[in-house]
Amino acid sequence: MAATALVMIDFQAGFRDPAWGARNNPDAEAQALRLADHARAQGWPLHMVRHLSTTPGSPLHPETGDIAFLPGFAPLAGEAQHEKSVNSAFIGTGLETGLRAQGVTHLVICGLTTPHCVSTSCRMAANLDFAVTLAHDACAAFAGNADTSWRAGLVAPDPEAIHDAAISHLHGEFVTARSTAEITGGAG
């Protein structure tokens, strides 16, 4: 039985849509693919998660967006795929059941976007008593736009600041944030 699994969240073509605004970490996908190669070499189970938005017009809506996995992110034979319509990869999916059946106690998590589905899934994983390592350089955040601001006149913050704040809120309480190189034991 596996003790560690890799959970890859929402690496989907719909995140290429300019509606998301400016983005940090253009190397997130390359780092995530390095993690996938490492996980497979270690015999870790991989769980690929994708978001199927229920919001009409969303870049991740099954009818109007692009829900396809990015190249290299579709699950291979024997790897699990989970589909969600909320921020947590654990709600309405078989993720927890699958991990428990595999004897997993530790998760390595990466994905899009850091302050949304990644953060929510990390928090829930920790609350479900999984030990969680967050591959911070295999995640990315978007600035959004004026339409997504919660306060009139608020300028969309820098996506790097959003990413860093999200990681800082998680590290130490819900996750241990580490680089891909630290997780894989190799150069990043």
ROGU-570049 format. One record per atom (N, C-alpha, C, O): atom name; x, y, z. Coordinates in Angstrom, 2 decimals. Atoms other than C-alpha are relative to their C-alpha. Layout:
<rs>
R  atom        x        y        z
R    CA        X        Y        Z
...
</rs>
This chain:
<rs>
R  atom        x        y        z
R     N     0.84    -1.18     0.00
R    CA     0.00     0.00     0.00
R     C     0.88     1.25     0.00
R     O     1.92     1.30     0.66
R     N    -0.76    -1.24     0.14
R    CA     1.21     3.47    -0.87
R     C    -0.24     0.91     1.19
R     O    -1.36     1.02     1.68
R     N     0.15    -0.97    -1.07
R    CA     1.87     5.99     1.86
R     C    -0.13     1.42    -0.55
R     O    -0.72     2.28     0.11
R     N     0.01    -1.34     0.61
R    CA     2.27     9.00    -0.50
R     C    -0.70    -0.05    -1.34
R     O    -0.54    -1.01    -2.10
R     N     0.64    -0.15     1.31
R    CA     0.16    10.13    -3.45
R     C     0.18     1.44    -0.47
R     O     0.33     2.36     0.33
R     N    -0.05    -1.32     0.61
R    CA     0.38    13.06    -5.85
R     C    -1.40     0.37    -0.48
R     O    -2.04    -0.39    -1.21
R     N     1.30    -0.51     0.43
R    CA    -2.79    15.11    -6.33
R     C     0.26     1.25    -0.84
R     O     0.82     2.23    -0.37
R     N    -0.23    -1.10     0.95
R    CA    -2.73    17.40    -9.38
R     C    -1.36     0.63    -0.32
R     O    -2.26    -0.03    -0.84
R     N     1.29    -0.67     0.04
R    CA    -5.51    19.97    -9.42
R     C    -0.12     0.97    -1.17
R     O     0.64     1.93    -1.28
R     N     0.51    -0.96     0.99
R    CA    -7.10    21.65   -12.44
R     C     1.04     0.51    -1.02
R     O     1.01     1.68    -1.39
R     N    -0.90    -0.38     1.10
R    CA    -4.29    21.69   -14.99
R     C    -0.78    -0.17    -1.30
R     O    -0.67    -1.18    -1.99
R     N     0.96     0.05     1.10
R    CA    -6.83    22.50   -17.71
R     C     0.20     1.13    -0.99
R     O     0.68     2.21    -0.63
R     N    -0.15    -0.99     1.06
R    CA    -6.85    24.36   -21.00
R     C    -0.77     1.28     0.26
R     O    -0.35     2.34    -0.20
R     N     0.80    -1.19    -0.30
R    CA    -9.52    26.76   -19.73
R     C     0.76     1.06     0.78
R     O     0.35     2.22     0.79
R     N    -0.79    -0.98    -0.73
R    CA    -6.88    28.43   -17.57
R     C     0.91     0.80    -0.92
R     O     1.64     1.68    -0.45
R     N    -0.72    -0.83     0.97
R    CA    -5.27    29.78   -20.74
R     C    -0.84     1.20    -0.43
R     O    -0.35     2.08    -1.14
R     N     0.91    -1.08     0.38
R    CA    -8.26    32.10   -21.14
R     C     0.45     1.32     0.65
R     O     0.74     1.35     1.85
R     N    -0.42    -1.29    -0.56
R    CA    -7.33    35.80   -20.70
R     C    -0.95     0.56     1.06
R     O    -0.60     1.51     1.76
R     N     0.96    -0.49    -1.00
R    CA   -10.42    36.27   -18.51
R     C     0.56    -0.08     1.42
R     O     0.10     0.64     2.30
R     N    -0.55     0.18    -1.34
R    CA    -8.35    35.15   -15.51
R     C     0.90     1.15     0.41
R     O     1.16     1.33     1.60
R     N    -0.91    -1.10    -0.32
R    CA    -6.05    38.19   -15.74
R     C     1.44    -0.46     0.01
R     O     1.76    -1.57    -0.41
R     N    -1.43     0.28    -0.05
R    CA    -2.31    38.33   -15.19
R     C     0.27    -1.21     0.90
R     O    -0.45    -1.47     1.85
R     N    -0.35     1.23    -0.72
R    CA    -0.63    35.18   -13.90
R     C     1.45     0.04     0.45
R     O     2.30     0.63    -0.21
R     N    -1.38     0.18    -0.43
R    CA     2.47    34.40   -11.90
R     C     0.48    -1.38    -0.45
R     O    -0.29    -2.15    -1.03
R     N    -0.61     1.33     0.16
R    CA     4.78    31.39   -12.25
R     C    -0.34    -0.71    -1.31
R     O    -1.08    -1.69    -1.31
R     N     0.24     0.67     1.27
R    CA     4.74    30.48   -15.94
R     C     0.62    -1.40    -0.08
R     O     0.34    -2.15    -1.02
R     N    -0.65     1.31    -0.01
R    CA     6.84    27.42   -15.04
R     C    -0.75    -1.04     0.84
R     O    -0.26    -2.15     1.02
R     N     0.73     0.92    -0.88
R    CA     4.18    25.81   -12.81
R     C    -0.28    -1.35    -0.66
R     O    -0.10    -2.39    -0.04
R     N     0.32     1.25     0.68
R    CA     3.13    23.23   -15.39
R     C     1.22    -0.88    -0.20
R     O     1.15    -2.10    -0.02
R     N    -1.23     0.79     0.17
R    CA     6.71    22.17   -16.12
R     C     0.42    -0.63     1.33
R     O     0.84    -1.79     1.36
R     N    -0.34     0.56    -1.32
R    CA     7.35    21.74   -12.38
R     C    -0.96    -1.14     0.36
R     O    -0.55    -2.16     0.90
R     N     0.99     1.04    -0.30
R    CA     4.12    19.76   -12.01
R     C     0.29    -1.28    -0.78
R     O     0.14    -2.38    -0.25
R     N    -0.34     1.19     0.79
R    CA     5.15    17.42   -14.83
R     C     1.24    -0.70     0.56
R     O     1.33    -1.93     0.50
R     N    -1.16     0.61    -0.68
R    CA     8.49    16.87   -13.05
R     C    -0.47    -0.80     1.21
R     O     0.01    -1.91     1.47
R     N     0.56     0.73    -1.15
R    CA     6.51    15.90    -9.95
R     C    -0.68    -1.28    -0.45
R     O    -0.53    -2.32     0.19
R     N     0.69     1.20     0.51
R    CA     4.39    13.50   -11.99
R     C     1.01    -1.08    -0.38
R     O     0.82    -2.25    -0.06
R     N    -1.04     0.97     0.37
R    CA     7.51    11.84   -13.43
R     C     0.60    -0.63     1.25
R     O     0.81    -1.84     1.31
R     N    -0.57     0.50    -1.26
R    CA     8.96    11.54    -9.92
R     C    -0.96    -0.95     0.70
R     O    -0.57    -2.03     1.15
R     N     1.00     0.83    -0.67
R    CA     5.73    10.16    -8.47
R     C    -0.11    -1.36    -0.67
R     O    -0.15    -2.39    -0.01
R     N     0.09     1.28     0.73
R    CA     5.48     7.53   -11.19
R     C     1.23    -0.86     0.24
R     O     1.12    -2.07     0.41
R     N    -1.23     0.75    -0.25
R    CA     9.12     6.54   -10.69
R     C     0.03    -0.59     1.41
R     O     0.61    -1.65     1.64
R     N     0.05     0.46    -1.38
R    CA     8.46     6.19    -6.94
R     C    -1.13    -0.99     0.26
R     O    -1.20    -1.61     1.32
R     N     1.14     0.89    -0.19
R    CA     5.30     4.15    -7.48
R     C    -1.14     0.63     0.78
R     O    -2.00    -0.07     1.29
R     N     1.09    -0.69    -0.70
R    CA     3.06     6.81    -5.90
R     C    -1.25    -0.01    -0.87
R     O    -1.14     0.14    -2.09
R     N     1.24    -0.19     0.76
R    CA    -0.58     6.83    -6.96
R     C    -0.12     1.47    -0.43
R     O     0.27     2.38     0.31
R     N     0.29    -1.35     0.48
R    CA    -1.53     9.86    -9.06
R     C    -1.51     0.17    -0.08
R     O    -2.23    -0.72    -0.52
R     N     1.42    -0.35     0.06
R    CA    -4.90    11.53    -8.77
R     C    -0.11     1.33    -0.73
R     O     0.32     2.37    -0.22
R     N     0.19    -1.20     0.81
R    CA    -5.78    14.04   -11.50
R     C    -1.41     0.53     0.24
R     O    -2.39    -0.21     0.14
R     N     1.28    -0.63    -0.30
R    CA    -8.56    16.48   -10.67
R     C    -0.25     1.07    -1.06
R     O     0.66     1.80    -1.45
R     N     0.35    -1.12     0.89
R    CA   -10.40    18.75   -13.07
R     C    -1.32     0.60     0.42
R     O    -2.21    -0.06     0.96
R     N     1.15    -0.79    -0.42
R    CA   -12.96    21.44   -12.52
R     C    -1.00     0.09    -1.14
R     O    -0.64     0.43    -2.27
R     N     1.10    -0.16     0.94
R    CA   -16.31    21.38   -14.31
R     C    -0.94     1.05     0.60
R     O    -1.80     0.74     1.41
R     N     0.76    -1.11    -0.58
R    CA   -17.81    24.78   -13.55
R     C    -1.48    -0.11    -0.32
R     O    -1.87    -0.58    -1.38
R     N     1.45    -0.08     0.22
R    CA   -21.54    25.20   -13.15
R     C    -0.41     1.43    -0.35
R     O    -1.60     1.71    -0.52
R     N     0.27    -1.40     0.33
R    CA   -21.25    28.93   -13.93
R     C    -0.02     0.18    -1.52
R     O     1.01    -0.01    -2.17
R     N     0.05    -0.20     1.46
R    CA   -22.47    29.67   -17.47
R     C     1.02     1.05    -0.45
R     O     1.18     2.09     0.19
R     N    -1.00    -0.91     0.54
R    CA   -19.76    31.33   -19.55
R     C     1.38    -0.14     0.59
R     O     2.32     0.49     0.11
R     N    -1.32     0.19    -0.61
R    CA   -16.92    30.20   -17.31
R     C     0.94    -0.69    -0.99
R     O     0.50    -1.54    -1.77
R     N    -0.97     0.70     0.84
R    CA   -13.73    29.19   -19.13
R     C     0.14    -1.49     0.35
R     O     0.76    -2.24    -0.39
R     N    -0.05     1.41    -0.42
R    CA   -14.11    25.88   -17.21
R     C    -1.38    -0.66    -0.01
R     O    -1.58    -1.71     0.59
R     N     1.34     0.59     0.12
R    CA   -17.78    25.25   -18.02
R     C     0.04    -1.04    -1.12
R     O     0.58    -0.76    -2.18
R     N    -0.06     1.07     1.00
R    CA   -18.25    21.96   -19.93
R     C    -0.58     0.38    -1.38
R     O    -0.14    -0.15    -2.40
R     N     0.62    -0.34     1.28
R    CA   -20.42    23.59   -22.62
R     C     0.62     1.22    -0.66
R     O     0.58     1.34    -1.89
R     N    -0.50    -1.24     0.58
R    CA   -18.74    26.96   -23.08
R     C     1.49     0.21     0.18
R     O     2.05     1.14    -0.41
R     N    -1.42    -0.18    -0.27
R    CA   -15.18    26.53   -21.85
R     C     0.83    -1.13    -0.56
R     O     0.39    -1.89    -1.43
R     N    -0.91     1.05     0.43
R    CA   -12.24    24.24   -22.33
R     C     0.46    -0.78     1.23
R     O     1.39    -0.38     1.92
R     N    -0.26     0.79    -1.21
R    CA   -12.20    21.57   -19.64
R     C     1.08    -1.06    -0.20
R     O     1.42    -1.79     0.74
R     N    -1.01     1.02     0.28
R    CA    -9.56    19.40   -21.33
R     C     1.23     0.19     0.88
R     O     1.60     1.31     1.21
R     N    -1.28    -0.08    -0.69
R    CA    -6.43    18.56   -19.39
R     C     1.02     0.62    -0.94
R     O     0.97     0.41    -2.15
R     N    -1.11    -0.51     0.80
R    CA    -3.36    20.44   -20.56
R     C     0.84    -1.18    -0.49
R     O     0.79    -2.25     0.11
R     N    -0.84     1.09     0.49
R    CA    -0.93    18.34   -22.63
R     C     0.92    -0.55     1.10
R     O     1.59     0.20     1.80
R     N    -0.82     0.68    -0.99
R    CA     0.80    15.80   -20.40
R     C    -0.68    -0.22     1.34
R     O    -0.13    -0.89     2.21
R     N     0.67     0.08    -1.30
R    CA    -1.75    16.05   -17.59
R     C    -1.16    -0.99     0.06
R     O    -1.71    -1.22     1.13
R     N     1.07     1.00    -0.03
R    CA    -4.36    13.49   -18.61
R     C     0.52    -1.23     0.75
R     O     1.68    -1.60     0.60
R     N    -0.47     1.18    -0.76
R    CA    -4.22    10.46   -16.31
R     C     0.38    -1.13    -0.95
R     O    -0.26    -1.35    -1.98
R     N    -0.42     1.19     0.73
R    CA    -2.37     7.42   -17.61
R     C    -0.85    -1.18     0.48
R     O    -1.58    -1.07     1.46
R     N     0.74     1.21    -0.39
R    CA    -3.84     3.93   -17.43
R     C     0.28    -0.32     1.47
R     O     1.43    -0.37     1.89
R     N    -0.12     0.34    -1.41
R    CA    -4.49     3.04   -13.80
R     C     0.05     1.19     0.94
R     O     0.00     1.02     2.16
R     N    -0.01    -1.20    -0.84
R    CA    -4.34     6.64   -12.58
R     C    -1.42     0.55     0.11
R     O    -2.21     0.47    -0.83
R     N     1.37    -0.46    -0.28
R    CA    -7.42     8.20   -11.05
R     C    -0.26     1.39    -0.56
R     O     0.61     2.26    -0.57
R     N     0.48    -1.30     0.42
R    CA    -9.40    11.08   -12.49
R     C    -1.24     0.34     0.80
R     O    -2.15    -0.48     0.95
R     N     1.12    -0.46    -0.80
R    CA   -11.79    13.10   -10.37
R     C    -0.52     1.29    -0.59
R     O     0.26     2.16    -0.99
R     N     0.61    -1.21     0.53
R    CA   -14.24    15.74   -11.54
R     C    -0.80     0.66     1.10
R     O    -1.57     0.01     1.81
R     N     0.64    -0.75    -1.07
R    CA   -15.49    18.47    -9.24
R     C    -0.67     1.24    -0.59
R     O    -0.35     1.66    -1.71
R     N     0.64    -1.24     0.42
R    CA   -17.73    21.51    -9.50
R     C     0.09     1.06     1.09
R     O    -0.53     2.12     0.99
R     N    -0.25    -0.94    -1.09
R    CA   -16.62    23.24    -6.28
R     C     1.51     0.10     0.19
R     O     2.27    -0.58    -0.49
R     N    -1.44    -0.21    -0.17
R    CA   -13.24    24.40    -5.00
R     C     0.74    -1.19     0.58
R     O     1.91    -1.40     0.24
R     N    -0.69     1.11    -0.64
R    CA   -12.41    21.33    -2.93
R     C    -0.01    -1.25    -0.88
R     O    -1.04    -1.67    -1.40
R     N    -0.12     1.25     0.74
R    CA   -11.12    18.25    -4.70
R     C    -0.63    -1.18     0.74
R     O    -0.74    -2.27     0.19
R     N     0.58     1.08    -0.81
R    CA   -12.74    16.21    -1.90
R     C    -1.53    -0.01     0.00
R     O    -2.13    -0.99     0.41
R     N     1.46    -0.11    -0.05
R    CA   -16.35    17.39    -2.29
R     C    -0.61    -0.53    -1.30
R     O    -0.30    -0.04    -2.39
R     N     0.69     0.55     1.16
R    CA   -18.51    15.31    -4.62
R     C     0.86    -0.86    -0.90
R     O     0.48    -1.16    -2.03
R     N    -0.90     0.86     0.79
R    CA   -15.59    13.18    -5.80
R     C     0.32    -1.26     0.81
R     O    -0.06    -1.37     1.98
R     N    -0.45     1.20    -0.70
R    CA   -14.14     9.80    -4.90
R     C     1.43     0.11     0.48
R     O     2.06    -0.90     0.78
R     N    -1.42    -0.17    -0.35
R    CA   -10.76    11.31    -3.99
R     C     0.34    -0.60     1.37
R     O     1.26    -1.41     1.47
R     N    -0.34     0.51    -1.33
R    CA   -10.79    10.59    -0.25
R     C    -0.13    -1.52     0.05
R     O     0.75    -2.20     0.58
R     N     0.21     1.46     0.01
R    CA   -12.20     7.07    -0.75
R     C     1.14    -0.70    -0.72
R     O     1.66    -1.72    -0.25
R     N    -1.09     0.59     0.77
R    CA    -9.57     6.32    -3.39
R     C     1.31     0.04     0.75
R     O     2.06    -0.94     0.76
R     N    -1.24    -0.12    -0.76
R    CA    -6.72     7.60    -1.25
R     C     0.02    -0.96     1.18
R     O     1.03    -1.61     1.44
R     N     0.06     0.91    -1.16
R    CA    -7.87     5.64     1.80
R     C     0.16    -1.45    -0.45
R     O     0.84    -2.24     0.21
R     N    -0.11     1.36     0.51
R    CA    -8.22     2.47    -0.28
R     C     1.44    -0.34    -0.40
R     O     1.85    -1.50    -0.35
R     N    -1.40     0.21     0.39
R    CA    -4.62     2.94    -1.45
R     C     0.95     0.07     1.20
R     O     2.16    -0.10     1.04
R     N    -0.84    -0.09    -1.19
R    CA    -3.36     3.34     2.12
R     C     0.81     1.28     0.08
R     O     1.85     1.31     0.74
R     N    -0.74    -1.26     0.05
R    CA    -2.25     6.92     1.49
R     C    -0.21     0.78     1.30
R     O    -1.34     0.91     1.79
R     N     0.05    -0.84    -1.19
R    CA    -1.42     9.04     4.53
R     C     0.62     1.38    -0.25
R     O     0.41     2.31     0.52
R     N    -0.70    -1.25     0.32
R    CA     0.67    11.78     2.87
R     C    -0.33     0.40    -1.43
R     O    -0.28    -0.43    -2.34
R     N     0.30    -0.52     1.34
R    CA    -0.29    13.97    -0.09
R     C     1.03     1.04    -0.41
R     O     1.44     1.88     0.40
R     N    -0.72    -1.09     0.64
R    CA     1.86    16.05    -2.38
R     C    -1.03     0.62    -0.94
R     O    -1.60    -0.08    -1.78
R     N     1.03    -0.68     0.77
R    CA    -0.44    18.65    -3.94
R     C     0.61     1.12    -0.82
R     O     1.50     1.83    -0.36
R     N    -0.38    -1.12     0.86
R    CA     0.05    21.03    -6.86
R     C    -1.20     0.33    -0.87
R     O    -2.12    -0.48    -0.99
R     N     1.10    -0.30     0.89
R    CA    -2.25    22.84    -9.23
R     C    -0.30     1.46    -0.21
R     O     0.47     2.35     0.15
R     N     0.53    -1.33     0.33
R    CA    -4.24    25.84   -10.35
R     C    -1.37     0.12     0.66
R     O    -2.16    -0.82     0.60
R     N    -0.84    -1.12    -0.33
R    CA    -5.05    28.16    -8.76
R     C     0.30    -0.02     1.50
R     O    -0.46    -0.56     2.30
R     N    -0.49     0.09    -1.37
R    CA    -3.12    28.66    -5.55
R     C    -1.03     0.44     1.04
R     O    -1.27    -0.30     2.00
R     N     0.89    -0.45    -1.07
R    CA    -5.67    30.74    -3.58
R     C    -1.40    -0.58    -0.05
R     O    -2.21    -0.31     0.83
R     N     1.36     0.52     0.15
R    CA    -8.73    28.85    -4.78
R     C    -0.03    -1.51     0.23
R     O    -0.03    -1.96     1.37
R     N     0.17     1.45    -0.13
R    CA    -8.95    25.12    -5.49
R     C     1.18    -0.67     0.70
R     O     1.00    -1.63     1.44
R     N    -1.16     0.58    -0.68
R    CA    -5.40    24.37    -4.33
R     C    -0.10     0.24     1.50
R     O     0.03    -0.69     2.29
R     N     0.10    -0.33    -1.42
R    CA    -5.83    26.19    -1.02
R     C    -1.14    -0.77     0.68
R     O    -0.95    -1.36     1.74
R     N     1.15     0.68    -0.59
R    CA    -9.28    24.76    -0.37
R     C     0.26    -1.50     0.16
R     O    -0.07    -2.08     1.20
R     N    -0.28     1.44    -0.06
R    CA    -8.16    21.21    -1.17
R     C     1.07    -0.32     1.04
R     O     0.98    -1.33     1.73
R     N    -1.03     0.21    -1.02
R    CA    -5.04    21.55     1.01
R     C    -0.59     0.08     1.40
R     O    -0.28    -0.75     2.26
R     N     0.61    -0.17    -1.32
R    CA    -7.06    22.79     3.96
R     C    -0.86    -1.22     0.35
R     O    -0.80    -1.74     1.46
R     N     0.88     1.13    -0.27
R    CA    -9.58    20.00     3.61
R     C     0.81    -1.28     0.20
R     O     0.48    -2.09     1.07
R     N    -0.85     1.18    -0.16
R    CA    -6.87    17.35     3.18
R     C     0.59    -0.06     1.41
R     O     0.59    -1.11     2.05
R     N    -0.55    -0.05    -1.35
R    CA    -5.25    18.48     6.41
R     C    -1.08    -0.27     1.04
R     O    -0.84    -0.98     2.02
R     N     1.10     0.25    -0.93
R    CA    -8.62    18.50     8.17
R     C    -0.45    -1.45    -0.02
R     O    -1.01    -1.94     0.96
R     N     0.31     1.42     0.10
R    CA    -9.14    14.93     6.94
R     C     1.15    -0.86     0.53
R     O     1.13    -2.08     0.42
R     N    -1.13     0.66    -0.67
R    CA    -5.86    14.06     8.72
R     C     1.03    -0.58    -0.96
R     O     1.74    -1.53    -0.60
R     N    -1.13     0.33     0.88
R    CA    -3.60    13.69     5.68
R     C     1.13     0.95     0.32
R     O     0.89     2.12     0.60
R     N    -1.16    -0.88    -0.03
R    CA    -0.07    15.04     5.99
R     C     0.12     0.56    -1.42
R     O     0.01    -0.20    -2.39
R     N     0.03    -0.63     1.32
R    CA     0.24    17.53     3.11
R     C     1.28     0.79    -0.25
R     O     1.69     1.63     0.56
R     N    -1.09    -0.81     0.52
R    CA     3.22    18.85     1.20
R     C    -0.54     0.74    -1.21
R     O    -1.07     0.12    -2.13
R     N     0.43    -0.82     1.13
R    CA     2.40    21.71    -1.14
R     C     1.21     0.37    -0.83
R     O     2.14     1.02    -0.34
R     N    -1.07    -0.35     0.93
R    CA     4.68    22.02    -4.15
R     C    -0.25     1.42    -0.51
R     O    -0.91     1.61    -1.53
R     N     0.35    -1.41     0.26
R    CA     4.60    25.83    -4.19
R     C     0.39     0.48    -1.39
R     O    -0.26     1.36    -1.94
R     N    -0.43    -0.45     1.34
R    CA     6.48    26.19    -7.48
R     C    -0.69    -0.78    -1.11
R     O    -0.40    -0.56    -2.29
R     N     0.82     0.72     0.99
R    CA     4.07    23.80    -9.23
R     C    -1.45     0.45     0.13
R     O    -2.38    -0.31    -0.16
R     N     1.30    -0.64    -0.12
R    CA     1.14    26.13    -8.54
R     C     0.11     1.40    -0.59
R     O     1.20     1.93    -0.75
R     N     0.01    -1.37     0.51
R    CA     0.10    29.48    -9.95
R     C    -1.28     0.69     0.40
R     O    -2.29     0.06     0.71
R     N     1.15    -0.84    -0.35
R    CA    -2.27    32.34    -9.20
R     C    -0.24     1.03    -1.10
R     O     0.66     1.36    -1.88
R     N     0.39    -1.03     0.95
R    CA    -4.11    34.89   -11.31
R     C    -0.43     1.24     0.76
R     O    -0.91     1.15     1.89
R     N     0.37    -1.26    -0.64
R    CA    -4.73    38.55   -10.53
R     C    -1.49     0.25    -0.06
R     O    -2.02     1.00     0.76
R     N     1.40    -0.33     0.19
R    CA    -8.32    38.53   -11.72
R     C    -0.11     1.32    -0.73
R     O     0.85     1.74    -1.39
R     N     0.19    -1.29     0.67
R    CA    -9.74    41.79   -13.02
R     C    -0.94     0.84     0.84
R     O    -1.40     0.42     1.90
R     N     0.84    -0.92    -0.77
R    CA   -11.82    44.75   -11.90
R     C    -1.37    -0.59     0.29
R     O    -1.98    -0.26     1.31
R     N     1.31     0.60    -0.21
R    CA   -15.00    42.70   -12.27
R     C    -0.02    -0.99     1.16
R     O    -1.09    -1.32     1.67
R     N    -0.05     1.00    -1.07
R    CA   -13.81    40.24    -9.61
R     C     0.39     0.61     1.34
R     O     0.49    -0.11     2.33
R     N    -0.37    -0.64    -1.25
R    CA   -12.83    42.81    -6.97
R     C    -1.19     0.05     0.95
R     O    -2.32     0.22     0.51
R     N     1.06     0.00    -1.00
R    CA   -14.84    42.72    -3.76
R     C    -0.34     1.41     0.45
R     O    -1.37     1.63     1.09
R     N     0.23    -1.36    -0.44
R    CA   -14.53    46.46    -3.19
R     C     0.18     0.95    -1.18
R     O     1.16     0.84    -1.92
R     N    -0.08    -0.96     1.09
R    CA   -15.18    49.29    -5.63
R     C     1.32     0.75     0.05
R     O     1.76     1.19     1.12
R     N    -1.26    -0.74     0.09
R    CA   -11.97    50.92    -6.81
R     C     1.22    -0.82     0.37
R     O     2.34    -0.32     0.25
R     N    -1.13     0.85    -0.37
R    CA    -9.80    48.04    -5.65
R     C     0.73    -0.44    -1.26
R     O     0.12    -1.00    -2.18
R     N    -0.82     0.42     1.13
R    CA    -6.98    47.41    -8.08
R     C     0.38    -1.46     0.20
R     O     0.73    -1.87     1.30
R     N    -0.36     1.41    -0.09
R    CA    -6.32    43.76    -8.86
R     C     1.44    -0.12     0.49
R     O     2.34     0.47    -0.11
R     N    -1.35     0.14    -0.52
R    CA    -3.30    42.74    -6.78
R     C     0.89    -0.80    -0.95
R     O     0.42    -1.51    -1.83
R     N    -0.99     0.73     0.78
R    CA    -0.14    41.35    -8.29
R     C    -0.17    -1.50     0.23
R     O    -0.31    -1.93     1.38
R     N     0.22     1.45    -0.18
R    CA    -0.53    37.59    -8.94
R     C     1.09    -0.67     0.85
R     O     0.82    -1.67     1.51
R     N    -1.06     0.57    -0.85
R    CA     2.82    36.88    -7.26
R     C    -0.31     0.24     1.47
R     O    -0.09    -0.63     2.31
R     N     0.38    -0.30    -1.38
R    CA     1.62    38.60    -4.10
R     C    -1.16    -0.89     0.44
R     O    -1.19    -1.35     1.58
R     N     1.12     0.89    -0.31
R    CA    -1.62    36.59    -4.23
R     C     0.51    -1.41     0.29
R     O     0.11    -2.03     1.28
R     N    -0.59     1.34    -0.15
R    CA     0.36    33.34    -4.65
R     C     0.75    -0.11     1.33
R     O     0.55    -1.05     2.10
R     N    -0.80     0.03    -1.23
R    CA     2.77    34.19    -1.83
R     C    -0.88     0.05     1.25
R     O    -0.62    -0.65     2.22
R     N     0.90    -0.09    -1.15
R    CA    -0.04    35.16     0.53
R     C    -0.74    -1.32     0.22
R     O    -0.88    -1.78     1.36
R     N     0.71     1.28    -0.13
R    CA    -1.95    31.95    -0.20
R     C     0.90    -1.07     0.59
R     O     0.49    -1.81     1.49
R     N    -0.96     0.99    -0.53
R    CA     1.14    29.81     0.44
R     C     0.28     0.30     1.48
R     O     0.32    -0.61     2.30
R     N    -0.29    -0.38    -1.38
R    CA     1.91    31.76     3.62
R     C    -1.14    -0.36     0.94
R     O    -0.90    -0.75     2.09
R     N     1.15     0.35    -0.84
R    CA    -1.62    31.18     4.95
R     C    -0.08    -1.50     0.25
R     O    -0.60    -1.92     1.29
R     N     0.08     1.45    -0.12
R    CA    -1.28    27.44     4.40
R     C     1.18    -0.61     0.77
R     O     1.01    -1.51     1.59
R     N    -1.23     0.60    -0.52
R    CA     2.34    26.76     5.41
R     C     0.03     0.04     1.53
R     O    -0.22     1.08     2.15
R     N    -0.14     0.08    -1.44
R    CA     2.82    25.58     8.96
R     C    -1.25    -0.44     0.73
R     O    -1.18    -1.06     1.79
R     N     1.25     0.42    -0.64
R    CA    -0.84    25.03     9.75
R     C    -0.66    -1.14    -0.75
R     O    -1.11    -2.11    -0.14
R     N     0.67     1.03     0.81
R    CA    -2.22    22.97     6.87
R     C     0.98    -0.82    -0.83
R     O     0.73    -1.99    -1.10
R     N    -0.96     0.65     0.90
R    CA     0.82    22.10     4.73
R     C     1.42     0.35     0.41
R     O     1.66     1.24     1.23
R     N    -1.40    -0.40     0.04
R    CA     4.56    22.12     4.51
R     C     0.27     0.38    -1.45
R     O     0.17    -0.47    -2.34
R     N    -0.27    -0.47     1.37
R    CA     5.44    24.22     1.46
R     C     1.45    -0.31    -0.35
R     O     2.37     0.06     0.37
R     N    -1.33     0.38     0.46
R    CA     8.39    22.85    -0.49
R     C     0.07     0.18    -1.51
R     O    -0.95     0.17    -2.19
R     N    -0.20    -0.11     1.46
R    CA     9.87    23.31    -3.96
R     C    -0.02    -1.40    -0.62
R     O     0.15    -2.40     0.07
R     N    -0.05     1.28     0.73
R    CA     9.69    20.60    -6.59
R     C     1.36    -0.66     0.20
R     O     1.43    -1.87     0.41
R     N    -1.34     0.57    -0.18
R    CA    13.46    20.15    -6.29
R     C     0.15    -0.63     1.38
R     O     0.75    -1.69     1.50
R     N    -0.08     0.58    -1.34
R    CA    13.16    19.58    -2.54
R     C    -0.81    -1.30     0.08
R     O    -0.39    -2.25     0.73
R     N     0.84     1.19    -0.06
R    CA    10.38    17.05    -3.05
R     C     0.62    -1.16    -0.78
R     O     0.58    -2.30    -0.34
R     N    -0.55     1.05     0.87
R    CA    12.10    15.15    -5.85
R     C     1.45    -0.35     0.32
R     O     1.97    -1.37    -0.15
R     N    -1.39     0.24    -0.31
R    CA    15.60    15.41    -4.41
R     C     0.94     0.35    -1.14
R     O     2.09    -0.07    -1.16
R     N    -0.82    -0.37     1.15
R    CA    16.86    16.89    -7.66
R     C    -0.08     1.47    -0.31
R     O    -0.79     2.22     0.36
R     N     0.00    -1.40     0.43
R    CA    17.48    20.16    -9.39
R     C    -1.35     0.34    -0.59
R     O    -1.94    -0.46    -1.31
R     N     1.29    -0.43     0.49
R    CA    14.35    22.11   -10.17
R     C     0.12     0.74    -1.27
R     O    -0.89     1.18    -1.82
</rs>
